[in-house]
Amino acid sequence: MFCRKSEKIPPFHVMEVLERAIELERAGKNIIHLEIGEPDFPTAPHICEAALNALKGGETKYTHSLGLPELREAVAEYYNRKFRLEINPGQVVITSGTSPALLLLFMGLLDPGDEVVMSNPYYACYPNFVEYLGGKPVFAYTHEEEGFGMEPEAVSGAMTSISKAILINSPCNPTGHVMSPETMKGIAEIAGTVPIISDEIYQGLIYKGKDHSVLEYTDNAFVLNGFSKLYAMTGWRLGYLIAPAEYMRPLQKLQQNFFICANSFVQHAGIAALRGPQEHVKEMVATYDMRRRYILKRLSDIGFGIKSEPEGAYYVLANAREFGSDSLLLGRRILEEAGVAVTPGIDFGDGAQGYIRFSYASSLENIKEGLDRIEKHLNN
Ligand SMILES: Cc1ncc(COP(=O)(O)O)c(C=O)c1O
C-alpha cells in the first residue's frame, strides 16, 4: 500500500481528459484537442541545434547542482534587462521544469500546517504540492466579474498569523488574467514579511500592455519560471527558481539530495533560448493573439459567458452554466459526444465549477473545427 497522502492526491483532470482522448483516437475517433496547455509550435531550430551540439560535444554529465553558470547568468541577465532589476546569478537555481522548482521551494518552505494563500480558480497542481508537503492551501477567490483578478483585499482576508507564503500566477492559468502593476504592488505591500511566490511561467505571453515581474515591487519573493511555454519546450523539462540570497544554501542542499541537477545538454538549449534570436517568440505571440480574438468571439456567439477579455497565457475560462452546472459531466459529454477535448473548470478549484477552460495553443483550423462541433452538439 502507498502512504495515505498519496492515496489522497486527486488526479490532474486535464491529463485524464487527454488520456481518454488518446484512447478514443486509438479506437478510430477523430478528436480536437482544446484541453492541453502545451504550445503547438515546434522548438526553434537554433535551440535544438544548441542541444545537439552539446550532446555531440560530450555534455552528458552532471552539472553543478544549481545549474550551469552560463545559464544562471543568462537567466539573471534576462530578468535584469526586461524588468530593470539587479538579480545576481547566484540567486538562480536551474531545475528540470517549473514543476520541480515548485516542489523544491515548497519542500524548503513548509512546516506542517503552514498556510499558503493562493487564488481560486488556481493552477490545478498548486494545492496538491502544498498539501503533499504538509501545508494548507487557503483561497482568495477571484471572480468572473473582475476578470478573475486576485485583489489585494481578498489576499488580506485570506492571510492569518500562520501564512507562510502568498502564491500568485500572472499571466494566470486557467483564467488568462494578467495582474496589473498596481495589484502586484498592493499584494507586495499587504504581504509585509510574508514572502510572495510568483509563478511567471506564462510571462511574455501577453497580448495587451506590458509584462511585469513581482521582483519589480519586492525583494521578498521567489520567482518561478521555465522554458515550457514561451519557448515551446514542454518536453525538454527546463525551468528555474530565483530566490533571495539567504535561501540559496538550503535550496542547494535540497537540490543536491533530491534532484542532483537539471539535464546537462538541455541547459545548453536554455542558454540558446534566452540569448539567441527572439523573432520566433514574437511570431508565436502574434499567432496566439489572433486565435485568442477568434475563440473569444466564437465562444460568446455559442452562448458561453465571458465577462472580461483574458489578456495573457493561452486560456479562456468560459462560464458554461447555460449548458450544465457540473463541468466534469459537461466536459465528458463534449469529449465523448462532440469529439472535442476540453478541461472541466473543477480541475482548477470549486471557484471554477460550472466553467470550461479552452486552450488556444492549437491551430486556428483546429479551434474552428472544435468550436463548430461544440456548437452543433450544444444546439442539439
Ligand atoms: C501555472 C503553471 N505553472 C507551472 C506549470 C508547469 O510547467 P513545467 O512544464 O515547467 O513544469 C504549468 C504547466 O502547465 C502551469 O500552467
The ligand as an SDF file (V2000), in Angstrom:
LIG
                    3D

 16 16  0  0  0  0  0  0  0  0999 V2000
    0.8190   27.8940  -13.9570 C   0  0  0  0  0  0  0  0  0  0  0  0
    1.7320   26.7670  -14.2820 C   0  0  0  0  0  0  0  0  0  0  0  0
    2.8140   26.5620  -13.5300 N   0  0  0  0  0  0  0  0  0  0  0  0
    3.6610   25.5600  -13.7730 C   0  0  0  0  0  0  0  0  0  0  0  0
    3.4560   24.6820  -14.8280 C   0  0  0  0  0  0  0  0  0  0  0  0
    4.4250   23.5560  -15.0550 C   0  0  0  0  0  0  0  0  0  0  0  0
    5.3260   23.8520  -16.0510 O   0  0  0  0  0  0  0  0  0  0  0  0
    6.6170   22.9860  -16.3990 P   0  0  0  0  0  0  0  0  0  0  0  0
    6.3780   22.3680  -17.7290 O   0  0  0  0  0  0  0  0  0  0  0  0
    7.7420   23.9850  -16.4640 O   0  0  0  0  0  0  0  0  0  0  0  0
    6.8310   22.0070  -15.3020 O   0  0  0  0  0  0  0  0  0  0  0  0
    2.3410   24.8630  -15.6620 C   0  0  0  0  0  0  0  0  0  0  0  0
    2.0680   23.9320  -16.7780 C   0  0  0  0  0  0  0  0  0  0  0  0
    1.0220   23.9080  -17.3700 O   0  0  0  0  0  0  0  0  0  0  0  0
    1.4610   25.9360  -15.3780 C   0  0  0  0  0  0  0  0  0  0  0  0
    0.3700   26.1670  -16.1430 O   0  0  0  0  0  0  0  0  0  0  0  0
  1  2  1  0
  2  3  1  0
  2 15  2  0
  3  4  2  0
  4  5  1  0
  5  6  1  0
  5 12  2  0
  6  7  1  0
  7  8  1  0
  8  9  2  0
  8 10  1  0
  8 11  1  0
 12 13  1  0
 12 15  1  0
 13 14  2  0
 15 16  1  0
M  END
$$$$
